[in-house]
Amino acid sequence: MSNVYSYGHYSSPGRRPFLTLKLSAAIAVLMAAASSHAQSVSNISGLLQATPQLDTTQQSMANVIEIACPQGTNLADFQARCNEVVTAAQQGAVSDVLNSLQQVSPEQIPSQGVSATRTSFNVIAGRLAAIRAGARGFQVAGLGKNALPVNLASLPSAAGGAAGDIVSGWDKLGGFINGNFNTGSVDSEFNQLGYNFNSGSINFGLDYRFSDALVIGTAFTYMRSESSFDRSGGSLDSNAYTGAFYGTYYATDNLYFDGIASVGGVNYESTRHIQYSVPAETVNALAKGTPGGNQYAISFGGGYNYAMQQWTFNPYAKVNYLKLDVDGFSETGGAGWGMAYNDQTVESVTTTLGTQVSYAMSTSWGVLMPNIRGEWHHQYKDGSRNIAVRFLGDTTSGLSFNTVTSSPDRNYFTVGTGVSGTFAHGISGFFNYDALLGYRSVESHLFTLGARLEF
């Protein structure tokens, strides 16, 4: 009689049919599991992309998840998160899948270009307006453009004298310190998460009056911007440091030309707040990044000052070029949804046609001048952009997807109003308000308050 051992157990010949049956059953279970796994992999293609209401960015991202997730060999956090979302889709939890994909999608990143090209005001233009108005000495001014709307060139009796009254020595040297505060919002669009923003800057510089027709100067600006995204989506803050050269030249007593060239660096602090629930678990995580960038800008224009009694009319035109380069970077955190971003470049070319109308009112204690102004802007260059992004935890597919930005409006307007006062001893003060109008989904306001003192 012979002994038969199977898997370390003694068995008599009489039990062989039973063992054969068990082995066959085990093989059948394994084959069924393999078949089920193969069926799951084949069925996942297009599963997430079929989720209703996904935008272009979210569909591209869903496609990458569908390819990478079934491999099962990604970094642990990413593999766990994508498994949960895929399982939720297979179970028919459509609303949960939609919310999770919307939360994961990196729609905060396009705001870097939007803030640079659609919500900013020129902080040096105010100093040029003051120079053309005959400003001398050091200027302590308030916020924003048109820092000195009083046209001293047309008011020779006002403090500061006319534009042609040039004196020698230190009186040819001028300077300014001013501040800028801008606030507004950008609404959500199909490929972009909306946000509220606030920015403030401090600007100072020196300029020299080479002749009664030419003034050239240099300036430095520090700007802090803070953006808070809708749906508790996180934030994007930045610190920008910019140096500029500027000048104004009077070709005649009334016709002038301006130029500004600037270059600077920007440090960003991005935070994506990812929060959603699927049947398997709830995710609440922060994905943070600290990209850097550089910004370049050139502006050239001209205008004409025409005075008629107490009225001053100033039509003008400008061409503006701006380029923003943002370095590629990788996020930290995100519970598996952290991403790496390629470099991005934003370019903007705009023309501006505008006019300002002022009215001088003389009193025993000084001159008051209310003013109104308006500008029409046309955008030639800026357009929809694709920012390449990939999941840091995806170690199998090697695929990236595009974050698609919205196209800008080609035509929009800014309007403003204010009042200024010029008093004895070279003292002046003013209040201005400027607003962006006619720009789809963007609202921007600039408040101006300040004073000027000549030495």
Rosetta blueprint (number, residue, H / E / L):
1 M L
2 S L
3 N L
4 V E
5 Y E
6 S E
7 Y L
8 G L
9 H E
10 Y E
11 S E
12 S L
13 P H
14 G H
15 R H
16 R H
17 P H
18 F H
19 L H
20 T H
21 L H
22 K H
23 L H
24 S H
25 A H
26 A H
27 I H
28 A H
29 V H
30 L H
31 M H
32 A H
33 A H
34 A H
35 S H
36 S H
37 H H
38 A H
39 Q H
40 S H
41 V H
42 S H
43 N H
44 I H
45 S L
46 G L
47 L L
48 L L
49 Q L
50 A L
51 T L
52 P L
53 Q L
54 L L
55 D L
56 T H
57 T H
58 Q H
59 Q H
60 S H
61 M H
62 A H
63 N H
64 V H
65 I H
66 E H
67 I H
68 A H
69 C H
70 P H
71 Q H
72 G L
73 T L
74 N L
75 L L
76 A H
77 D H
78 F H
79 Q H
80 A H
81 R H
82 C H
83 N H
84 E H
85 V H
86 V H
87 T H
88 A H
89 A H
90 Q H
91 Q L
92 G L
93 A L
94 V H
95 S H
96 D H
97 V H
98 L H
99 N H
100 S H
101 L H
102 Q H
103 Q H
104 V H
105 S L
106 P L
107 E L
108 Q L
109 I L
110 P L
111 S H
112 Q H
113 G H
114 V H
115 S H
116 A H
117 T H
118 R H
119 T L
120 S L
121 F L
122 N L
123 V L
124 I L
125 A H
126 G H
127 R H
128 L H
129 A H
130 A H
131 I H
132 R H
133 A L
134 G L
135 A L
136 R L
137 G L
138 F E
139 Q E
140 V E
141 A L
142 G L
143 L L
144 G L
145 K L
146 N L
147 A L
148 L L
149 P L
150 V L
151 N L
152 L H
153 A H
154 S H
155 L L
156 P L
157 S L
158 A L
159 A L
160 G L
161 G L
162 A L
163 A L
164 G L
165 D L
166 I L
167 V L
168 S L
169 G H
170 W H
171 D H
172 K H
173 L E
174 G E
175 G E
176 F E
177 I E
178 N E
179 G E
180 N E
181 F E
182 N E
183 T E
184 G E
185 S E
186 V E
187 D L
188 S L
189 E E
190 F L
191 N L
192 Q E
193 L L
194 G L
195 Y E
196 N E
197 F E
198 N E
199 S E
200 G E
201 S E
202 I E
203 N E
204 F E
205 G E
206 L E
207 D E
208 Y E
209 R E
210 F L
211 S L
212 D L
213 A L
214 L E
215 V E
216 I E
217 G E
218 T E
219 A E
220 F E
221 T E
222 Y E
223 M E
224 R E
225 S E
226 E E
227 S E
228 S E
229 F E
230 D H
231 R H
232 S H
233 G L
234 G E
235 S E
236 L E
237 D E
238 S E
239 N E
240 A E
241 Y E
242 T E
243 G E
244 A E
245 F E
246 Y E
247 G E
248 T E
249 Y E
250 Y E
251 A L
252 T L
253 D L
254 N L
255 L E
256 Y E
257 F E
258 D E
259 G E
260 I E
261 A E
262 S E
263 V E
264 G E
265 G E
266 V E
267 N E
268 Y E
269 E E
270 S E
271 T E
272 R E
273 H E
274 I E
275 Q E
276 Y E
277 S E
278 V E
279 P L
280 A L
281 E E
282 T E
283 V E
284 N E
285 A E
286 L E
287 A E
288 K E
289 G E
290 T L
291 P L
292 G E
293 G E
294 N E
295 Q E
296 Y E
297 A E
298 I E
299 S E
300 F E
301 G E
302 G E
303 G E
304 Y E
305 N L
306 Y E
307 A E
308 M E
309 Q L
310 Q L
311 W E
312 T E
313 F E
314 N E
315 P E
316 Y E
317 A E
318 K E
319 V E
320 N E
321 Y E
322 L E
323 K E
324 L E
325 D E
326 V E
327 D L
328 G L
329 F E
330 S E
331 E L
332 T E
333 G E
334 G L
335 A L
336 G L
337 W L
338 G L
339 M E
340 A E
341 Y E
342 N L
343 D L
344 Q E
345 T E
346 V E
347 E E
348 S E
349 V E
350 T E
351 T E
352 T E
353 L E
354 G E
355 T E
356 Q E
357 V E
358 S E
359 Y E
360 A L
361 M E
362 S E
363 T E
364 S L
365 W L
366 G E
367 V E
368 L E
369 M E
370 P E
371 N E
372 I E
373 R E
374 G E
375 E E
376 W E
377 H E
378 H E
379 Q E
380 Y L
381 K L
382 D L
383 G L
384 S L
385 R L
386 N E
387 I E
388 A E
389 V E
390 R E
391 F E
392 L L
393 G L
394 D L
395 T L
396 T L
397 S L
398 G L
399 L L
400 S L
401 F E
402 N E
403 T E
404 V E
405 T L
406 S L
407 S L
408 P L
409 D L
410 R L
411 N E
412 Y E
413 F E
414 T E
415 V E
416 G E
417 T E
418 G E
419 V E
420 S E
421 G E
422 T E
423 F L
424 A H
425 H H
426 G H
427 I E
428 S E
429 G E
430 F E
431 F E
432 N E
433 Y E
434 D E
435 A E
436 L E
437 L E
438 G L
439 Y L
440 R L
441 S L
442 V E
443 E E
444 S E
445 H E
446 L E
447 F E
448 T E
449 L E
450 G E
451 A E
452 R E
453 L E
454 E L
455 F L
